[in-house]
Amino acid sequence: MIPLSHYLVVSAVLFAIGTAGVFLRRNLITILLSIEIMLNAVNLSFVAFGRQFGNLDGQIIVFFVMTVAAAEAAVGLAIVIGLYRHRESLNPDAFASLKW
Amino acid sequence: MPETLVFWALSGMAILASALVIGQRNPMYSVLMLIASFGALAGLYIQLDAPFVAVAQIIIYAGAIMVLFLFVVMLLNAPQEDAAEWDRSHPLRQRGVMRFGALLALLLVIQLTWALLQANGADLPVGARGNPEALGSVRTLGRILFTEYVFAFEATSILILVAMLGAVVLARREGDR
C-alpha cells in the first residue's frame, strides 16, 4: 500500500512544474498548458485525499475542475487566436498595450 | 509490491512528461507530452479506486481539451520561441536570474510538500479506510452529483454555455458582423 504522502509529493512536484512553466515559457500556448498541469496536480490531491478519508466529494470536485478547465481552454484559445491575428506573435511580451 | 512499482512508474512518467512540456520549445511536442502526462495520471486515478475520474481524464482531458490545443497549434502554425532576437536578449535570460528562479521553484516544492504533509493521516497507506467498491462506483457518484451537488452541476452547465458563446464571439473575424 502506498502512503498518502507519496501522492501528495507527486502532486506538489507537478504543481511546481506548472508554476515554473508559467514563468519560464514565453509562448501563450505553453503557458496555457502549464495551467492545465497545475489543475491536474490539484486534481490528484483531491482524489488521493478523497480515497484516504473514504469520501466521494474529492471525485465530485475533480469533475467540476475538469469542466472549468474545458471552459478555460476554450476561451483562452479563442483569445490566443484573436491576439495572433493582431500581432502575428505568441510572445506575451508583444501584448504590452491594453488597446491598439 | 507490484502496486508500488506501478505507482513509481506512473508518477515518474507523469513528472517526466510534465517537465518535458515546459522543457522544450516546440508547442506541438509540448501538447503531445502533456497527453502522455495525463495518461499516467489516469493510471494513478485507477490505483486510487477512482475509475470514473480516470476515464473522464482520458476522454475529456486527453481527448477533448488536448485536441483543441493541437488544433490551435496547427491552425496558428506559430514560429518556435527562442529563434528570435527578443528571446535571447530577454532580461530573464541572464544566468543569475535563472538561478534565482530555480531556487524559488525548489522552495515552492518544499513548501507545498510541507503544507500537504501537515494533513491528518498523511503517513497512513491510502485505502486503509472506506469501502473501495462503494467509492469507485459510478452509481454512487452520480447519486451524489445529482442530489447534493445539483446546484453546482446546473451552474456548470451555464458556465459551459457562456464559455461556448465567448469562444465563438472572440474567435470571430472583425469583418463578420
Interface residues (C-beta under 8 A of the other chain):
Chain A: M1 I2 P3 L4 S5 H6 Y7 L8 V9 V10 S11 A12 V13 L14 F15 A16 I17 G18 T19 A20 G21 F23 L24 R25 R26 N27 I29 T30 L32 L33 S34 E36 I37 N40 N43 L44 S45 V47 A48 F49 G50 R51 Q52 F53 G54 N55 L56 D57 Q59 I60 V62 F63 F64 M66 T67 V68 A69 A70 A71 E72 A73 A74 V75 L77 A78 I79 V80 I81 G82 Y84 R85 L90 N91 D93
Chain B: E3 T4 F7 S11 A14 I15 S18 A19 V21 I22 R25 P27 S30 V31 L34 S37 F38 L41 L44 Y45 Q47 L48 D49 A50 F52 V53 A56 Q57 I60 Y61 A64 I65 L68 F69 V72 V73 L75 L76 A78 E81 A84 W86 D87 H90 G101 A105 L108 V109 L112 T113 L116 L117 A119 G121 A122 D123 L124 P125 V126 G127 A128 R129 G130 N131 L135 T140 L141 I144 L145 Y149 A152 T156 L159 I160 V162 A163 M164 G166 A167 V168 L170 A171 R173
